[in-house]
Amino acid sequence: METTAFSSDFRYCSVCRKPLPPSYEDSTCPVCKEQLLFRDVKDFIRSHDVNEYDVAEHFNLPLQQVKGWIREGRIQYKDKELSLKYIKMHCYVCGEQIQFGTLCPKCMRQKNVSGQSAAPVISNTPGNMRHLTDSK
């Protein structure tokens, strides 16, 4: 019977303690890296009057990643008027202009009842952003 030897050289993520592959160079797993990055982005958005281009440039991120966070509803513009003027996102179902995500509140309520999914529509126009937990 053959036994498999386990190496005592296992490394673990410094945040979540999940095992890391031996060839992995960093001390933080990709999931935790993303979470830490997003936390830094939230802090940056809270303390600066920025748009998605500013965030992408400051953190050296692909613009599509920042826009993805907007589509997911994780960040949004501080000012509703700026959001409606600059981001040009529309509800995938009914076409109503929205600030973030993919559905307007009405269609979101219907989605929660029916379970339908939606894809986002977004433009490339700048404006000021905020993290959703901000009260401003």
Order of alpha helices (4+ residues) and beta strands (2+ residues): beta-beta-alpha-alpha-alpha-beta-beta-beta-alpha-beta
